[in-house]
Amino acid sequence: MKFTILRSLLLLLLSSPVLSIGVLVAEVDAASDGRVTLHAPVGEDGEGLYTASTKGCFDVISAASPLVLSSMSSIPLPPPGVALRVSDYGTADAGTSLGLMSSVVDAARSRSPGIEVVLQYEDQKDNEWRSVFNHALGHKPVTDAYGNVLASPYSPGGGVYVSATGVGFHEQCYPSASVDLGMSFTAMHWLSTG
C-alpha cells in the first residue's frame, strides 16, 4: 500500500525568525499490516555509516552554515557562568553537523572566550546513538563527502559538553528556555503540518 504524506519543510533557528518554509510531498510504503517504519538507522550501531554514506546532508549543511553562523553572531549570549546550549534536531549519527558544531563553538568563543557550550543532539529513540557519541566525542573520525576531516569540538576539560535525547521533536524534547540556538537540516521531512 502506498500513500502520500504532506509535510511542512522548515528550517528554524530558535533565536531568529523562521528562515524558510515550503512544502514537501513524499510517497511512503506501508507494510501489509498497515504499519509504517518512519526511521531506520543505517548500518550497525557505532559504525557511523550514515555520515559515511551521504553527500546531500553535507551540501544542505554547507548551504545553511552562513545563516547559522550569522545567527550565532547576533543572538544574546547567556550571562557569565551559564553555558550556551546548541541543539541539532534530527541529528542521525551527528557526523554530518560536526563541522558546523565546531564552527558554532568557535563563533561563540570569539564573542566570549572560554564560554562553556553544551551540544544537544536530538533524534528518535531508535536512532543509532553509539555513533552520535563516537562522532561528537571524537572517538570515531569523521570525513565529509569531500574528503575533509572534521574535528570534534569536544575535548575532556575543554568546556564543551555533549548530551542527547531520544524524545522526537514532534513533542517538547528539552525544557522550556533551555536552547539558545537550534537547527534541523535534513530531518525536516519528518515535521507535521498539524
C-alpha positions as CSV (number, residue, x, y, z in Angstrom):
1,M,0.0,0.0,0.0
2,K,1.3,3.5,-0.9
3,F,0.1,6.8,0.5
4,T,1.2,10.4,0.3
5,I,2.4,12.4,3.2
6,L,2.3,16.2,3.1
7,R,4.9,17.8,5.3
8,S,5.9,21.3,6.2
9,L,9.5,21.9,5.2
10,L,11.1,24.1,7.9
11,L,14.5,25.4,8.9
12,L,14.2,27.1,12.2
13,L,16.8,28.8,14.3
14,L,15.1,29.3,17.7
15,S,16.8,32.6,18.3
16,S,16.0,34.1,15.0
17,P,13.0,34.3,12.6
18,V,12.0,31.3,10.5
19,L,14.4,31.3,7.6
20,S,12.4,29.2,5.1
21,I,9.1,27.4,4.8
22,G,7.9,25.2,1.9
23,V,6.0,22.0,1.3
24,L,7.3,18.5,0.8
25,V,5.2,15.6,-0.6
26,A,6.6,12.1,-0.1
27,E,5.3,8.7,-1.0
28,V,5.7,6.2,1.7
29,D,5.3,2.4,1.5
30,A,3.3,0.8,4.3
31,A,3.8,-2.9,5.3
32,S,1.0,-5.4,4.7
33,D,-0.1,-4.8,8.4
34,G,-0.5,-1.1,7.7
35,R,2.4,-0.1,9.8
36,V,4.9,2.5,8.5
37,T,8.5,2.5,9.6
38,L,9.5,6.1,9.9
39,H,13.1,5.7,10.9
40,A,15.7,3.1,10.2
41,P,19.3,3.7,11.2
42,V,21.9,2.9,8.6
43,G,24.4,0.1,9.4
44,E,25.3,-1.3,12.8
45,D,25.2,0.8,15.8
46,G,28.6,2.6,16.2
47,E,29.8,2.3,12.6
48,G,28.8,5.8,11.6
49,L,27.6,4.7,8.1
50,Y,25.0,7.4,7.7
51,T,27.7,10.1,7.6
52,A,29.9,7.9,5.5
53,S,27.1,7.4,3.0
54,T,25.7,10.8,2.4
55,K,26.7,13.8,0.4
56,G,23.3,15.6,0.3
57,C,23.4,16.3,4.1
58,F,26.8,17.9,3.8
59,D,25.6,20.0,0.9
60,V,22.5,21.2,2.9
61,I,24.5,22.0,6.0
62,S,27.2,23.8,3.9
63,A,24.5,25.9,2.3
64,A,22.9,26.7,5.7
65,S,26.1,27.3,7.6
66,P,26.3,31.1,6.8
67,L,22.8,31.5,8.2
68,V,23.6,29.6,11.3
69,L,26.8,31.4,11.9
70,S,25.2,34.8,11.3
71,S,22.6,33.9,13.9
72,M,25.3,32.8,16.3
73,S,27.0,36.2,15.9
74,S,23.8,38.1,16.8
75,I,22.0,36.0,19.4
76,P,22.3,37.2,23.0
77,L,24.8,35.0,24.9
78,P,23.9,33.6,28.3
79,P,25.2,35.5,31.3
80,P,28.7,34.6,32.6
81,G,28.7,31.2,34.3
82,V,25.8,29.9,32.2
83,A,26.5,27.6,29.2
84,L,25.4,28.2,25.7
85,R,23.0,25.4,24.6
86,V,23.1,24.4,20.9
87,S,20.7,21.8,19.6
88,D,20.7,19.7,16.5
89,Y,17.2,18.3,15.9
90,G,17.1,15.1,13.8
91,T,20.9,14.6,14.2
92,A,21.1,11.0,12.8
93,D,24.6,9.9,13.7
94,A,25.9,13.5,14.4
95,G,28.7,13.3,11.9
96,T,27.2,15.5,9.2
97,S,26.7,18.5,11.5
98,L,30.1,18.1,13.3
99,G,32.0,20.7,11.3
100,L,29.2,23.2,11.8
101,M,29.1,22.5,15.5
102,S,32.8,23.1,15.8
103,S,32.3,26.4,13.9
104,V,29.4,27.4,16.2
105,V,31.7,26.8,19.3
106,D,34.4,28.8,17.7
107,A,32.0,31.7,16.9
108,A,30.7,31.7,20.5
109,R,34.2,31.8,21.9
110,S,35.2,34.6,19.6
111,R,32.4,36.6,21.4
112,S,33.0,35.2,24.8
113,P,36.4,33.5,25.3
114,G,36.1,30.3,27.4
115,I,32.3,30.2,27.3
116,E,31.0,26.7,28.1
117,V,28.9,25.1,25.3
118,V,26.5,22.2,25.5
119,L,25.9,20.4,22.2
120,Q,22.5,18.8,22.5
121,Y,21.7,16.1,20.0
122,E,18.1,15.1,19.3
123,D,16.7,12.2,17.4
124,Q,14.1,9.4,17.7
125,K,14.6,6.8,20.4
126,D,15.6,4.1,17.9
127,N,18.4,6.3,16.5
128,E,21.9,5.0,16.1
129,W,23.1,6.6,19.3
130,R,26.5,4.9,19.7
131,S,27.7,6.7,16.5
132,V,26.3,10.0,17.8
133,F,28.6,9.7,20.8
134,N,31.5,8.3,18.8
135,H,31.4,11.3,16.5
136,A,30.5,14.0,18.9
137,L,33.2,12.9,21.5
138,G,35.8,12.5,18.8
139,H,36.2,8.7,19.2
140,K,35.4,8.0,15.5
141,P,36.9,10.2,12.9
142,V,34.5,12.0,10.6
143,T,35.4,12.7,7.0
144,D,32.9,14.8,5.0
145,A,31.7,14.0,1.5
146,Y,34.6,15.9,0.0
147,G,37.3,14.2,1.9
148,N,37.8,16.8,4.6
149,V,38.4,15.5,8.2
150,L,36.0,17.2,10.6
151,A,37.4,17.6,14.2
152,S,35.1,17.3,17.2
153,P,34.8,20.5,19.3
154,Y,34.8,18.2,22.4
155,S,37.9,17.6,24.5
156,P,37.9,16.5,28.1
157,G,38.0,19.5,30.3
158,G,37.6,21.9,27.3
159,G,34.3,23.3,28.3
160,V,32.3,21.7,25.5
161,Y,29.7,19.1,26.7
162,V,27.7,16.6,24.8
163,S,24.2,15.4,25.7
164,A,21.4,13.7,23.7
165,T,17.7,12.9,23.9
166,G,15.7,10.2,22.3
167,V,12.5,12.2,22.5
168,G,11.5,13.1,19.0
169,F,11.0,16.7,18.0
170,H,7.3,16.1,17.4
171,E,6.9,16.9,21.1
172,Q,8.9,19.1,23.5
173,C,12.2,17.4,24.0
174,Y,14.1,19.9,26.0
175,P,13.0,22.0,29.0
176,S,11.5,25.5,28.3
177,A,14.1,28.2,27.7
178,S,16.9,25.6,27.5
179,V,18.0,26.0,23.9
180,D,19.9,29.1,22.7
181,L,20.4,28.1,19.1
182,G,18.6,25.2,17.4
183,M,18.9,23.8,14.0
184,S,17.5,21.0,11.8
185,F,18.8,20.2,8.4
186,T,17.7,17.0,6.5
187,A,15.2,15.9,9.1
188,M,12.6,18.4,8.2
189,H,10.6,15.9,6.1
190,W,9.6,14.4,9.5
191,L,7.8,17.5,10.5
192,S,4.0,17.5,10.7
193,T,1.6,20.0,9.1
194,G,-0.6,20.0,12.1
